[in-house]
Amino acid sequence: MTLSTLSGRVIVPLEVAYGSDLTRTREIRHRAAEMHGEVLSSPKPEALFIGLGESSLDFELRCFPRDVGQILGGRSDLLLDLCDLLGKAGIEIPFPQRDVHIRDKTGAEAGSPPGAQGET
């Protein structure tokens, strides 16, 4: 596509926390693309729900910038706008969370009462 025109597609990944308002999230992604002066209105930007991640609901914003040569700056601007709009809407961008269980040399979990491990 870029051989005959300066336009090309940019894909902006976005993850939101489980429990987020998905309709509101989709509206915000569309608004961010519409606000950006370098994003073409045709073909229309797409906000896609692509998966259930380990710590997040995974989306992509796909849109076409006017000048593919400016794609990195445009993608950066879209991410900044998305972070700002999501924050104002109270929609959280999650981070991976892990449970860690620490055991001492006897195999008992830290914080367990003595003798609690292995009792029947």
N, C-alpha and C positions, 0 to 999 in steps of 0.2 A: 504494500500500500504506500509506503514512503518513497517509492521510486517516482511517482507522478505527483505527489503532493507533500506538504510539510506536516500534515496531520498524522497522528498515530495513536494507538491506545495506551493508556496508562492504567495499571491495576494497583489500587491502594488497599492493602490488607488492614482489617480492623477487628479487634477482639473486644467484646464487652462481657461483663460479669453475668453469670447465671442469675436469673431473676430480674434482669433488666427489661424495661418496656421495649419490646421488639418493634412495635409500630412506630414509636417515637424515635427509636434508633434509626429506622429506615428513613423517616422524614428528615432527620438531621443529616444523614449522608447525602440525600438528594439536595438539601439546601446548601450544603458545603460545596457541592459541584456547581450548582446554579450561581452561587455567589462569586465563584472564581472566574475572573474575566477571561482567562485563557482556555477555559473548557468550552467546547462547542456544544450547542443545544441540539444539534443533529449530526451524527446519531446521538440519541438521548442517553444520558448517563444511566448506568444500571447499578442498583444496590442489591447485591445477592447474599443470601444466607447460605454459606457453603459447608457448615459442619458444626458438630458438637465437640469442642476441644476438651482437653484434659482439665483445664481450669477456666475455660471461656466458651462463649458462643462466637463462632468465627464468621466474619463477613468479608466481602470484597466490594469496593467501589470501583467500577470500570467506567472510564470516560475517555474522551478524545480531546487532547489539547490542540490548539491552533498550530503550534510549532513543536514538532517532536524534538527539535534541537534544544528546547528549554524544558525537557521532560523532568529532569532532576529537581530543578527549582520549583516547577509546578507541583510535583508530587510532594515536596517538602511543605509548600504552602497549603496544600489540601490537608496534609496531616496536622499542621498547626491549627487550621480552621476546625477540623474535626475534634481535636482535643479540647479546644475552647468551647465549642458548641455542646459537646457531650458533658463537659464539666459544669456548664451553666444549667444543663438539664438534669444534673444529678445522676448521670449514667456513668458508672465506674468502669474504668479500663483495668482489668484484673492483672495480677501477677501470680506466677505459679506458687502453690502452697504445698508443703510436704509435712507429714507427721513423722517425727523422729522418735524412735524408742531406744533408750540407752540402757544397756545391761552391764552389770559388773561381771567380774570373772566367774562368779558362781552361776551366772545366767539369770539372776533376779533383776527385774526392772528397777531402775532408780526410783525411789519414792514409794516402793512397795513395802509393806510391813515385813519384818524378818520372818522367813519361813513360809511366806505366801506363795512363792513359786514352787510348783511341783507337789503341793498338798492335794490330797484327794478326799 
